[in-house]
């Protein structure tokens, strides 16, 4: 099954966490506020490998960082646990909680569909589709024990090295690595 992760409509018919995420994104006008920045919801919730406490990750494409910072403060600073920082000269990190769900926004000057958060999620989704629910549950189990998503996938697939780099090179068709 192919999912268009660039359009959040798939969340409204998903599992309970996905439906709640969809409702929060709309009820609190998060999608409307971010629409000029090519937002994509990424991470574990879209591909149903989230665990208790998983956050809603949203990536953005930004050109004018000062404008985005002002917009994020104006629209989200009233929410619990609001934080905003310019992590590097070309990265903005923003987080806040709504109805006990943590939202984390990552913005950079790279197109959202070329950002690692999106590329990792697509690769993980492809792998899950070719495996089964037992594999997805093994990923969730490792996540519950404190292991991050990419390292969990790499452990289960026997991939060595930097999980954030190596996972993108993994060829799930023949269980090999492709170093073009």
BANUTI-75414 format. One record per residue (C-alpha): residue number from 1; residue in one letter; x, y, z. Coordinates in steps of 0.5 Angstrom, whole numbers, plus 500, padded with zeros to 3 digits. Layout:
% residues N
SITE   marro   vexkol    c1    c2    c3
SITE     NUM        A     X     Y     Z
...
% end
This chain:
% residues 180
SITE   marro   vexkol    c1    c2    c3
SITE       1        X   500   500   500
SITE       2        X   503   507   498
SITE       3        X   502   513   503
SITE       4        X   502   520   501
SITE       5        X   506   522   507
SITE       6        X   506   530   504
SITE       7        X   498   530   505
SITE       8        X   496   529   512
SITE       9        X   489   526   510
SITE      10        X   492   519   511
SITE      11        X   492   520   519
SITE      12        X   485   521   520
SITE      13        X   483   514   518
SITE      14        X   489   511   521
SITE      15        X   490   508   528
SITE      16        X   488   512   535
SITE      17        X   494   516   535
SITE      18        X   494   518   528
SITE      19        X   487   520   529
SITE      20        X   489   524   535
SITE      21        X   495   527   531
SITE      22        X   490   529   525
SITE      23        X   485   532   530
SITE      24        X   491   536   534
SITE      25        X   494   539   527
SITE      26        X   487   541   525
SITE      27        X   484   544   532
SITE      28        X   490   548   534
SITE      29        X   491   550   526
SITE      30        X   498   548   526
SITE      31        X   498   545   519
SITE      32        X   495   552   517
SITE      33        X   500   556   521
SITE      34        X   506   552   517
SITE      35        X   503   551   510
SITE      36        X   508   556   507
SITE      37        X   514   552   509
SITE      38        X   512   545   506
SITE      39        X   511   542   512
SITE      40        X   511   534   513
SITE      41        X   510   530   519
SITE      42        X   515   525   520
SITE      43        X   518   520   525
SITE      44        X   514   514   528
SITE      45        X   507   516   528
SITE      46        X   506   516   521
SITE      47        X   509   509   520
SITE      48        X   505   506   526
SITE      49        X   512   505   530
SITE      50        X   511   510   535
SITE      51        X   511   508   543
SITE      52        X   508   511   549
SITE      53        X   511   518   549
SITE      54        X   513   519   542
SITE      55        X   512   526   539
SITE      56        X   509   529   533
SITE      57        X   515   531   529
SITE      58        X   514   536   523
SITE      59        X   520   538   518
SITE      60        X   520   545   515
SITE      61        X   523   548   509
SITE      62        X   525   555   511
SITE      63        X   529   561   507
SITE      64        X   527   567   512
SITE      65        X   529   564   519
SITE      66        X   527   571   523
SITE      67        X   520   571   520
SITE      68        X   519   563   522
SITE      69        X   522   564   529
SITE      70        X   517   570   530
SITE      71        X   511   566   527
SITE      72        X   513   560   531
SITE      73        X   513   565   537
SITE      74        X   506   568   536
SITE      75        X   503   562   534
SITE      76        X   505   557   539
SITE      77        X   509   560   545
SITE      78        X   502   560   549
SITE      79        X   502   552   549
SITE      80        X   506   548   555
SITE      81        X   513   547   554
SITE      82        X   514   552   549
SITE      83        X   522   552   547
SITE      84        X   525   555   541
SITE      85        X   532   555   539
SITE      86        X   537   557   533
SITE      87        X   541   550   534
SITE      88        X   546   552   528
SITE      89        X   546   558   523
SITE      90        X   541   554   519
SITE      91        X   537   550   523
SITE      92        X   531   552   528
SITE      93        X   528   547   533
SITE      94        X   521   549   536
SITE      95        X   517   544   541
SITE      96        X   511   545   545
SITE      97        X   506   540   548
SITE      98        X   498   540   546
SITE      99        X   494   536   550
SITE     100        X   500   532   553
SITE     101        X   502   531   546
SITE     102        X   509   533   544
SITE     103        X   510   537   538
SITE     104        X   517   538   535
SITE     105        X   519   542   529
SITE     106        X   525   542   525
SITE     107        X   526   547   520
SITE     108        X   532   548   515
SITE     109        X   534   551   508
SITE     110        X   533   544   505
SITE     111        X   527   542   502
SITE     112        X   523   538   506
SITE     113        X   523   532   501
SITE     114        X   530   532   501
SITE     115        X   531   532   509
SITE     116        X   534   526   513
SITE     117        X   527   526   517
SITE     118        X   523   524   511
SITE     119        X   528   520   507
SITE     120        X   529   515   514
SITE     121        X   521   515   515
SITE     122        X   520   513   507
SITE     123        X   526   507   508
SITE     124        X   523   505   514
SITE     125        X   516   505   512
SITE     126        X   519   501   505
SITE     127        X   522   496   510
SITE     128        X   516   495   514
SITE     129        X   512   494   508
SITE     130        X   516   488   506
SITE     131        X   517   485   513
SITE     132        X   511   484   518
SITE     133        X   508   486   524
SITE     134        X   512   482   528
SITE     135        X   518   486   525
SITE     136        X   514   493   527
SITE     137        X   513   490   534
SITE     138        X   521   488   535
SITE     139        X   522   496   533
SITE     140        X   517   498   538
SITE     141        X   520   494   543
SITE     142        X   527   496   542
SITE     143        X   524   503   542
SITE     144        X   521   502   549
SITE     145        X   528   500   552
SITE     146        X   530   507   550
SITE     147        X   534   505   543
SITE     148        X   532   511   538
SITE     149        X   529   509   531
SITE     150        X   534   508   526
SITE     151        X   539   504   531
SITE     152        X   533   500   532
SITE     153        X   532   498   525
SITE     154        X   540   497   524
SITE     155        X   540   492   530
SITE     156        X   534   488   527
SITE     157        X   537   488   520
SITE     158        X   544   487   522
SITE     159        X   547   494   519
SITE     160        X   553   496   522
SITE     161        X   556   503   522
SITE     162        X   552   510   523
SITE     163        X   545   508   523
SITE     164        X   543   515   520
SITE     165        X   547   514   514
SITE     166        X   547   507   513
SITE     167        X   540   506   514
SITE     168        X   539   510   508
SITE     169        X   544   505   504
SITE     170        X   540   499   506
SITE     171        X   537   495   500
SITE     172        X   531   492   503
SITE     173        X   530   488   496
SITE     174        X   536   483   497
SITE     175        X   538   485   504
SITE     176        X   544   489   502
SITE     177        X   548   495   502
SITE     178        X   548   500   496
SITE     179        X   554   504   496
SITE     180        X   554   508   489
% end
